[in-house]
Amino acid sequence: MKKGNIVVVNLQNPREKVLGLLLEINSAGITIRGIDVHSFTDWTNSFLNKDSEVSITPTTVFFPMHRVLSCYIDEDSGGVPSFSTQFKNKTSENLKDILK
């Protein structure tokens, strides 16, 4: 994993799953710019509809390593499209460019 990858981070205490652009990873923790996975559909829809009342915006967050259960690169898996692919198909935009 390297800076600039789109990743999904599984966290504990509290349990969360975050999708975002990897900005930094080291022994202290991980910094990403992104959103909660559960907000992905609403965020994508609000991105398409600029007049939407839903105001979900990506944030830059540091998570200490003791909270990180796993981190994996967002990529297509067989017939299941990645979040990046879903975003591109729905908006015609590159998720990585939007999160920069």
N, C-alpha and C positions, 0 to 999 in steps of 0.2 A: 504494500500500500504506500502511496506517495501523495504529496500535496497535489491538489487539483483533481483527485478522484472524487466521484460522487459515491458516497458511502451510506450505509444504514448502520446505525449504532443502537445496540440493545443495552439498556441501562437498568440498574436495580436501585431500590430505596430512594425514591419511588420507581416503580417499573414504568419505563417509557421506551419508545422506539422513535428515533429521530433520523430523518433523511437530510443529507446536506453535502456541501462541498468541503472536503477535508482541507483545513488550513494548516494544521500542525498536529503531530502525534509524537509523544515522547513518554518517558517513564512516569512523568507527573500526571499526564492526562491527554485528552484529545480536544482540539478546538475545531468546531465546524460552523459553517453558516448554513442554516437550514430551517426546517419546520418539523413539527410532530407528524409522524406518518398518518395518524388518524385524521389530520387536517388536509391531507394531500388533495383529495377530490374537491373540497370546498375552495382551497387555495387555487387550484387549477381553474375552476369555474370563475372565481373572482378575477383571475388574471385575464380571462377571456372577456369578461363583462366589467369594464372599467367603472361602470355606474353601480356596481353591486354594493349592497350595504355591508357585506362581509369584508372585514378588513384584516386579513391574515397576511402578515409580512414575514419574510425570513429574518432570523436574528442570528447574531454571532455569539456562540456560547462555548465556554470551556467546561468540560466534564472531567472531574478527577478520576484517575484510573481505577480507584476502588469501586466506582459506580459502573464501570464498563464491563458488561458480561461478554459481549462480542461486537465485532465490527467487520462488516463485509462490504465488498465493492458491489454497487448496484449494477447488475448486468442481467441480460436476458437469460432465462433458464428453460431450455427446450421450447415449448410453445407459450410459456408465460413471459410476457414482456416486462422489462424492468420499469421502475418509476420513470427513469429518463426517457425510455422509449414511449411510454404512455403519454408523458408530457409533450414530447415532440409530435406524436400523432394527433394529439388534441389541439395543440396551440401553434404548431409549425415553428416553435422556438426551441433552442437548445437549452436544456436545464442548467448546464454548467455555465453558460453565458449569463443567464438570469440571476444565478446565485453569486456571481462575481461582484 
